[in-house]
Amino acid sequence: MTRLLSKILPILAMLVMVAPVALSRDDTTGVSNQDRRKAEYMFLEAQNEKSHGNNDAYYDLVKRAHEIDPTNTSISFHLGFCMITMENTTRDLAQQGLELMKEHFNAHPEDFYETTFYSDANMALGNPGEALKAIKSLCDRNPYRIELQSRLAEAYARVGDFAASNETYDSIAALHGRSLEISTKKISNYVTMNDTVNAIAEMRSLLATAPMNVDYNITMGSVMQQFGMRDSALVYLDKAQEAEPGNGYTYLAKAQYYMMNGDSVQHEKQIYQALISEKLDIDTKVQLLASTVRQMIATNDSTDRANKLFTALIDQHPHEAVVHDLYCEYLIYKKDYHAAAEQQSYVVDINPTDAESWRKLMIVQMMGEDFPAAIKSADKALEYNPDSLSLYRYIGPAYYQMKEYDKALEIYKTALAMADSTDLDLLSDLKGGMGDVYQELDNWDMASKCYDESLEYNPANVGIMNNYAYFLSLKELELDKAERMAALAVKSEPNSSTYLDTYAWVFYKKKDYKMALLYIKSAIDNEDEHSADVLDHYGDILFMNGETEAALEQWKKALEVAPDNELIQKKVKHKTIFNE
């Protein structure tokens, strides 16, 4: 229904402005003149509400006007429109709406806008026969209006009368001249009719009117390709490229040709030429590059081709933020966070007042563990966006990672003072962040208080549940509560290695070493790059399950990741567990 609404709203707006409320011409309806005038007045009030954007009031007034005078087909028409386009309409309600509009069509088929809309509505709701009937009645009265003739040709095609559709397109061409749009629609009909000969003949005939027309040659090449005539297709594509060597769309067409024929080398060459073409708009280039990069990612392409394509586009469009932003996304996928941050820094240089771009830069810098850079970015971002809570949301964690806990607390408190009291998710995150900080400051009373308040704001905040559960396990406090929270976190995100590690560690602290081993193995399986903490936990759990040598192996792996960790050094040296 949304697609239909977007198509017909402009028509409705025209109707509201120009369509008078016609008094019924039938004096035997049983509706008094007083009621007719009352309904007309009410409908005028409805139009006034509509002009002020009060759609609910508009609908209520139109419905009431129809109840007072159901013989006024103009009112019936508008009520039917409302029933079709209301947000939660049903198929039955939409059909009722069409019946009301049909009343007006049957009474006044000459009304241009109402009948046009009635036809479009039937087409959109799967009644092409009725749509054809309505639009044909208008075409008979307005034989020279091209927009009606185009609708008629489409309606014929929808009911399966492709010959009549093409005859209508021929009439349009005779009156208004031939065009690529008309020919491609005729070709589509011929293809549906399995009439290859006429499909090719139609395009040849159009091409004969302008043999060097680039669009005509590209389309001719596409038609030939569609019918398996590869050599002929390439001839026309080459001709288009020769006619306008700088036209990026010719390179796109040839890239498509080579891709369909499995020639990846030539495909990439054409893509590159399209990207550096000055006659291809930037939006198309970005879409093209995004599609190409997605394909490279899907095929695990580890070459430097994507970087070369990005470099080529940036050299030509150095001040297009969207290009740098797309490159940043690709570099994040490649886990090259330093290079990704560099590209995002260009984005904020181009749009320094865009808080979202700054937030993304901070996130990328934090992903690359460059927390000082994230703080520096935050300071700069706040100069342009002093009231942006989305920035404060990440400044606190950055200070936390830098172990500047007092500054982190200050940021969290500032953000809490700024936050909307109804934004429970934000309040939960901020309170949870404060809990993490207080935990590091060994202020467990305040930490647990913040965690509890965080979960009061948002009981489904699994990130806070995980942290709360982990710190409870470290302190060996309320382990049953810790287990419940860790279980909910894992249930919410069963492939999170962090949540699985916490769950395993809670079981370890509860001395349920079998369950601990089960979940720590899952944590390892779901972690691409094993952290020292998880490997260390794995070793401890293996040790308590009697697997000493396997434990030693994991501790050694943990030491490779964190060679300065003195506790792990002792475990490796003495082959046993040391308590901190």
Number of C-alpha atoms within 10 A of each C-alpha: 18 9 9 15 17 11 15 17 14 11 14 18 14 12 17 17 10 10 14 13 17 13 17 17 9 10 9 8 11 9 16 13 13 9 13 21 16 15 26 24 15 20 25 19 17 24 22 15 17 17 14 9 11 13 16 13 16 24 22 14 22 26 23 18 27 24 13 19 24 19 21 23 24 28 28 26 23 24 25 25 25 22 22 25 22 17 11 9 13 14 11 11 17 22 16 17 22 23 15 22 25 23 18 22 22 12 11 14 18 18 13 19 16 25 24 23 23 25 29 23 27 19 19 16 17 11 15 22 15 19 27 23 14 26 25 23 16 22 20 12 12 14 13 14 14 17 10 19 23 17 21 26 27 23 27 23 22 18 15 15 15 21 16 16 25 23 14 20 24 18 18 22 15 10 12 12 10 16 12 14 10 17 22 17 17 26 22 18 20 20 18 13 15 11 13 15 10 15 22 17 12 17 22 15 12 18 19 11 11 11 15 16 16 22 15 24 28 25 21 26 27 23 23 21 18 12 13 11 13 17 11 16 23 22 15 21 25 18 19 28 20 14 16 15 16 17 19 24 23 27 26 22 23 26 24 16 22 20 15 12 12 11 12 13 11 15 21 17 14 21 23 21 21 28 26 19 20 13 14 18 13 17 11 14 20 17 12 16 23 18 12 16 21 14 12 15 15 9 9 9 12 10 9 8 13 21 14 12 21 21 16 16 23 18 11 13 15 14 14 15 21 15 24 25 21 20 26 27 17 20 19 18 12 13 14 15 22 18 18 25 28 16 21 27 23 21 24 23 14 14 13 17 15 15 22 14 21 28 23 20 27 29 21 26 25 21 17 19 16 19 22 16 17 26 21 12 20 22 15 14 24 17 11 14 18 13 14 17 19 15 24 24 19 24 26 26 25 27 21 21 16 15 14 14 21 15 17 24 22 13 21 26 17 13 23 20 11 13 17 12 11 9 11 17 15 21 24 25 22 26 24 28 26 29 28 24 29 21 18 15 14 10 12 18 11 17 24 20 15 24 25 20 17 27 22 14 20 18 15 17 19 21 18 26 26 25 23 26 31 24 20 21 24 12 12 14 13 11 19 15 16 24 24 14 24 30 23 18 26 21 14 15 15 15 15 17 24 23 29 29 28 31 29 32 30 30 26 21 18 16 13 16 22 15 17 27 24 14 23 29 17 17 26 19 13 16 14 9 8 16 16 21 17 25 24 23 23 28 31 26 30 22 19 19 15 11 13 16 13 14 27 24 17 21 28 21 20 25 22 12 16 15 13 10 13 12 15 26 18 14 21 21 12 11 17 16 17 12 5 5
